[in-house]
Amino acid sequence: MNEDTAESRTAVTTPGERACAYRILRYTPNLVRDEWVNIGVLLFDPGTGERRLRLIEERDEYNRVRRLHPQADETVLRALRDDLEDRFQPVSANESNGGTANWQQLLRKWDDTLSNALQLAPQKGVFAADLDAELERLYADHVAMQRPASRVGAPGSRAQMRSYCSQVFRQAHLWERIEKAVRASEFTFPGDPMRIDYSYRRNATRGFVHCISVTRAPNDSKILAYTAERITARASLKTEFAAVTDVALDGGNDRHCFVRDTLHDAGIEPVAMEGFAVWVAKLKPLLQ
């Protein structure tokens, strides 16, 4: 992979693991001061070109960057993921033709051409059986804000919610059939930074699942409602939507009623995290 020793949690690889590489993405607005903050992870298999990319997207993550770098341009930061993934496309189209060489060339070019504010940390190795699970682990270790441990289902951030939902999809053996982080700009307008957490297809229907933290950001329900209406109007297939909420919606709570009614008017089914595993169990036979 490179001269760095491959990182692993055990000295011996387990069956199914493969040697991968990862680069931490750093926001470094002032090269003279050499001060940076980690904002993302790029994980890939050098042999096949298969890769995973995750960058910060939560409000508190951007606030953390602004605390460290008050002049940080959030608009630029939010556009980074789409910009980097667009750079992947020529490599993806030729992965069957020397994926390793293409990846090495791309990364060398990135080291030379990425803006001063965005830098790639030195490449390191890791053994991984599941790229998605490994990406989550690396993101938690190197990028995510450190928070006290909380029980599954407790009110929390969207990152915590997605981690739980991903675990449920994996346990249901649906992970490979689920699309992740679907660009909303496909249905709204160019430059829209929103991504729908999960999507699936069954027969002539395309489903979308998105996490909303009612406790932290109830207004996100309006953003999802608008996006769902745009998707319904422009999608070539019939659509259905579900919003996973961090808490069960209580009819006696005004904030909960606002979220419930906003979702309902847009044809979105609310699913509390505590009932998400049951919801997925009902979905599973429909995807067979």
C-alpha positions in Angstrom: 0.0 0.0 0.0 2.7 2.4 1.1 5.6 2.5 3.6 3.2 2.9 6.5 2.4 -0.2 8.5 -1.2 -1.3 8.0 -3.4 -0.4 10.9 -5.4 -3.2 12.3 -7.1 -4.1 15.5 -5.5 -7.5 15.6 -2.0 -8.6 14.6 -3.5 -11.3 12.3 -6.1 -10.6 9.6 -9.4 -12.5 9.8 -11.0 -14.3 6.9 -12.6 -11.9 4.5 -10.5 -8.9 5.3 -8.6 -7.1 2.6 -5.8 -4.6 2.6 -7.1 -1.1 2.1 -5.8 2.5 2.4 -7.2 5.7 3.8 -6.5 9.4 3.7 -7.8 11.9 6.3 -9.0 15.2 4.7 -7.8 18.3 6.5 -9.1 21.8 6.4 -6.0 24.0 6.6 -6.9 27.6 5.8 -3.5 29.0 6.8 -0.5 26.9 5.7 2.0 29.2 7.4 0.5 28.4 10.8 0.2 24.7 9.9 -3.1 24.5 11.9 -5.7 22.1 10.6 -8.9 20.3 11.6 -9.9 16.9 10.2 -13.1 17.1 8.1 -13.4 13.8 6.3 -12.1 10.3 5.5 -11.4 8.7 2.1 -11.2 4.9 2.3 -10.4 2.8 -0.7 -9.2 -0.6 -2.0 -6.1 0.2 -4.1 -6.5 -3.0 -6.1 -10.2 -2.6 -7.2 -10.7 1.1 -6.9 -13.7 0.6 -4.6 -13.9 3.6 -2.3 -15.9 5.3 0.4 -15.9 9.0 1.3 -17.4 10.8 4.2 -17.2 14.5 5.1 -18.6 16.6 7.9 -22.3 17.6 7.5 -23.8 18.2 10.9 -24.4 21.8 12.2 -22.3 21.2 15.3 -19.4 19.8 13.1 -19.4 23.0 11.1 -19.6 25.1 14.3 -16.5 23.3 15.5 -14.6 24.3 12.4 -15.8 27.9 12.8 -14.6 28.0 16.4 -11.1 26.9 15.3 -11.1 28.9 12.1 -13.6 31.8 12.3 -13.1 32.8 8.7 -13.9 29.3 7.4 -16.2 29.4 4.3 -19.0 27.0 5.1 -20.4 27.2 1.6 -17.2 25.9 0.2 -17.0 23.2 2.8 -20.5 22.0 2.1 -19.7 21.7 -1.6 -16.5 19.7 -1.1 -18.1 16.3 -1.1 -19.8 16.8 -4.5 -16.6 18.3 -5.9 -14.5 15.4 -4.8 -16.9 12.7 -6.0 -17.1 14.5 -9.4 -13.3 14.0 -9.5 -13.9 10.2 -9.0 -16.0 9.8 -12.1 -13.2 9.5 -14.7 -11.5 6.9 -12.5 -14.7 5.0 -11.9 -15.3 4.8 -15.7 -11.9 3.1 -16.1 -11.7 1.0 -13.0 -11.8 -2.2 -15.1 -8.7 -0.9 -16.8 -5.9 -0.8 -14.2 -7.8 0.5 -11.1 -4.6 0.5 -9.0 -2.7 2.7 -11.4 -5.7 5.1 -11.8 -6.0 5.5 -8.1 -2.4 6.2 -7.5 -2.4 8.7 -10.3 -5.5 10.4 -9.0 -4.2 10.7 -5.5 -0.8 12.1 -6.7 -2.7 14.6 -8.7 -4.8 15.5 -5.7 -1.7 16.1 -3.6 -0.5 18.6 -6.2 -3.8 20.3 -7.1 -6.1 20.4 -4.1 -6.6 23.9 -2.8 -4.3 25.2 0.0 -7.3 25.0 2.4 -7.9 21.3 1.7 -5.1 18.8 2.2 -4.8 15.0 2.3 -3.0 13.6 5.2 -0.3 10.9 4.5 -1.8 7.6 3.3 -2.1 4.8 5.8 -3.1 1.2 5.6 -5.9 -0.7 7.3 -7.4 -4.2 7.0 -11.1 -4.2 6.5 -13.8 -6.8 5.7 -16.6 -4.2 5.3 -15.7 -0.8 3.8 -18.8 0.9 5.1 -18.3 -0.3 8.7 -14.6 0.6 8.5 -15.4 4.1 7.2 -17.7 4.7 10.2 -14.9 3.5 12.6 -12.3 5.7 11.0 -14.7 8.7 10.9 -15.5 8.2 14.6 -11.8 7.9 15.5 -10.4 10.8 13.4 -13.2 13.3 12.6 -16.4 12.9 14.7 -16.9 15.2 17.7 -16.3 13.3 20.9 -19.5 12.9 22.9 -20.5 10.9 26.0 -21.7 7.4 25.3 -25.5 7.2 25.2 -27.9 4.3 24.9 -29.2 3.3 21.4 -32.4 5.3 20.7 -31.6 8.2 23.1 -32.1 11.6 21.5 -28.9 12.4 19.6 -27.4 13.7 16.4 -28.1 12.5 12.9 -24.7 10.8 12.8 -25.7 8.7 15.8 -29.0 7.9 14.2 -27.5 6.9 10.9 -25.0 4.7 12.6 -27.9 2.8 14.3 -30.0 2.6 11.1 -27.0 1.3 9.1 -26.5 -1.4 11.7 -30.2 -2.4 11.4 -29.9 -2.6 7.6 -26.8 -4.8 7.9 -28.4 -7.1 10.4 -31.4 -7.5 8.0 -28.9 -8.4 5.2 -30.2 -5.5 3.1 -27.1 -3.3 3.2 -25.9 -4.2 -0.3 -29.4 -3.4 -1.7 -29.6 0.0 -0.1 -28.3 3.2 -1.8 -26.6 5.6 0.5 -26.3 9.4 0.6 -28.4 10.0 -2.5 -27.9 13.5 -4.0 -31.0 15.6 -3.7 -29.7 17.8 -6.5 -30.7 15.1 -8.9 -34.3 16.2 -8.2 -34.0 19.8 -6.9 -31.4 22.2 -8.2 -27.7 22.0 -9.0 -25.7 22.8 -5.9 -28.2 21.5 -3.4 -26.0 20.1 -0.6 -28.6 17.8 0.9 -28.3 14.0 0.6 -31.0 11.5 1.4 -29.6 9.0 3.8 -30.9 5.8 2.2 -32.8 4.7 -0.9 -34.2 1.4 -2.1 -36.1 0.0 -5.1 -38.9 -2.5 -5.1 -40.8 -3.3 -8.2 -41.8 0.0 -9.8 -41.3 2.0 -6.6 -38.3 3.9 -5.3 -38.2 4.5 -1.6 -36.3 7.0 0.5 -35.4 6.9 4.2 -34.0 10.0 6.0 -33.1 10.6 9.6 -34.4 13.6 11.5 -33.4 14.6 15.0 -36.6 16.1 16.3 -34.9 16.9 19.6 -32.1 18.9 17.9 -33.4 20.1 14.6 -37.2 19.8 14.1 -37.0 22.3 11.3 -35.3 19.7 9.2 -38.7 18.2 8.6 -39.6 21.2 6.4 -36.5 20.6 4.3 -37.3 16.9 3.9 -40.9 17.7 3.1 -39.9 20.1 0.3 -37.3 17.7 -1.0 -39.8 14.8 -1.0 -42.3 16.9 -3.0 -39.6 17.7 -5.6 -38.6 14.1 -5.9 -42.2 12.9 -6.3 -42.7 15.5 -9.1 -39.6 14.6 -11.0 -38.9 10.9 -10.3 -39.6 8.4 -13.1 -40.8 5.8 -10.6 -43.5 5.9 -8.0 -42.0 7.1 -4.7 -42.5 6.5 -1.0 -40.8 8.2 2.0 -40.0 7.5 5.6 -38.5 9.8 8.2 -36.7 8.1 11.1 -37.1 10.3 14.2 -34.9 10.1 17.3 -38.0 10.1 19.5 -41.5 8.8 19.1 -43.8 11.7 18.2 -46.0 12.8 21.1 -49.4 14.3 20.1 -49.3 16.4 23.3 -46.1 18.1 22.3 -46.4 21.1 20.0 -42.9 20.6 18.5 -43.7 16.9 17.8 -47.1 17.8 16.2 -45.3 20.3 14.0 -43.0 17.6 12.7 -45.7 15.0 12.4 -48.0 17.3 10.4 -45.3 18.6 8.2 -44.2 15.1 7.3 -47.8 13.9 6.9 -48.7 16.7 4.4 -45.7 15.7 2.2 -46.7 12.0 2.3 -43.8 11.0 4.6 -44.2 8.2 7.1 -42.6 9.0 10.5 -40.8 6.0 12.1 -39.4 6.3 15.6 -35.9 4.8 16.0 -37.2 2.5 18.7 -39.4 0.9 16.0 -37.1 1.1 13.1 -35.9 -2.5 13.3 -39.5 -3.7 13.1 -40.1 -1.3 10.1 -37.1 -2.8 8.3 -38.3 -6.3 9.0 -41.6 -5.5 7.3 -39.8 -3.9 4.4 -37.4 -6.8 3.8 -39.8 -9.3 2.1 -40.8 -6.5 -0.3 -37.2 -6.2 -1.5 -36.7 -10.0 -2.2 
